[in-house]
Amino acid sequence: MQEVPLTALDPRLQKQIESAQVALQRANYDYVIEVTSQVLKAAPGCLPVRRLQRAALIRHHEGKTSFVSKALGSVTMAGFLFGGSKKDPAKSLETAEKLLHGDPKSIPALKNLAEATAALGLLETAAYAWDCIREIQPRDHDTLLHLAEAYLNAKLNKDALRIADEMLKLRPQDGDALALMRRASVAQTMDKGHWETQSTFREKLKDEAQANSLEQAGKVVTTGEATQRLIDEAKQRLAAEPQNLNHYRSIIDGYRRLEDPASALEYVKKARLLPSASGDATLEKLQSDLAVSVLEARLKTLAAQLAATPDDTAAQQAHTAALAELTQVKLADAKAYVERYPNDYAAKFTLANLLLEAGDHQQAIANFQQAQKSPKVRLAALAGMGKTLKARKMYDLAVQQFQVAKSEIATMDDLKKDIIYQLAECYEGMGKAQEAITEYKLIYSDDIGFRDVANKIDAFYSSR
């Protein structure tokens, strides 16, 4: 199987993709997903179309509850778990695509997409899948390593060099990154960067132009003027069809792109008055999110005023009041949501963190315990429960939580380093200096720049 340029698609399919590009700008995500799905069935190696579809999926799922996403994804989860890209990469690709329709930010599904497409020879698509994972966890060492390798396999040597450079910024003495840097440099030197024939050159230029156009649409990158024009068009359609919920959605989406949460919130409230929006959980969640965004924008303005006049008592009081209001709104929203969806354990994790921030340790512990039932947030919930117990100075109980979480994370990523650091602080609180320094050494040997670990290790050896 080969990568398919846009120019190689049937003209009718190209027309459909052009229509999908316009539909994406108008927030008609269902249409984009349907069209791109049909095109990808015929040409799974057409990467610009896959980018366009992913943009639509992500925008479509914005504001949806994790409960809904999980329900959508569960339909294909069994097939995903038992699908093997090595045995049947085409089947595995199909399964990964289905799962991504349920949850476009599913890291297991994206990894399966990368493995399946690599097995099918779609090397640029495999690299793209790893790049999507990097967007979700940008500092994860294994993700960056796989992404750089995928770029090398796809002969995208400049991109491989860029990722190797990112890895070295995170870990200056990273052996994997240094080896990648050398390999990519050699590959780039050998690659003269010329196409074999003038015909191929022209084809690539034409395809690149179309690909860039679609990628811009896929990233929903529009100027403020263009976005405002789309909003105005949607308002005109709304005036003609005041009961059409899709027109409200287009207006709301436009204001969100313009980073105008107050205007977006105004239209969400109006939309929820429609009979067709009765019981719409997506709009309900969006209203809560936008209300928080409005408060956050206000808090940001007050913070800037306070920074300019730090001795202004009125500014200090206004900032403190706004911060307290934001905390209470977030907490009330999270509590109400969990009451409506008691089996959404990821939501309980969000609530637990807010309770911890508010100092309600007892309720935070209860919700962290429940959140551990969700595989997606289990490790973070273990760590959160450990932090809460640590805040209550129940160090022995906190140690148990941190040790379990530590043992279940295979790679030394930022979460594991934070867990080990918290564990070490618990040992310090218990007066167990030797146990604490043993934990700090684990971080030091992997990342000398993590927090103040280097100072702690230096102080330990200086005292001996």
Secondary structure, 3 states (H helix, E strand, C coil): CCCCCHHHCCHHHHHHHHHHHHHHHCCCHHHHHHHHHHHHHHCCCCHHHHHHHHHHHHHHHCCCCHHHHHHHHHHHHHHHHHCCCCCCHHHHHHHHHHHHHHCCCCHHHHHHHHHHHHHCCCHHHHHHHHHHHHHHCCCCHHHHHHHHHHHHHCCCHHHHHHHHHHHHHHCCCCHHHHHHHHHHHHHHHHCCCCCCCHHHHHHHHHHHHHHHHHHHHHCCCCCHHHHHHHHHHHHHHHHHCCCCHHHHHHHHHHHHHCCCHHHHHHHHHHHCCCHHHCCCHHHHHHHHHHHHHHHHHHHHHHHHHHHHCCCCHHHHHHHHHHHHHHHHHHHHHHHHHHHHCCCCHHHHHHHHHHHHHHCCHHHHHHHHHHHCCCCCCHHHHHHHHHHHHHHCCCHHHHHHHHHHHHHHCCCCCHHHHHHHHHHHHHHHHCCCHHHHHHHHHHHHHHCCCCCCHHHHHHHHHHCC
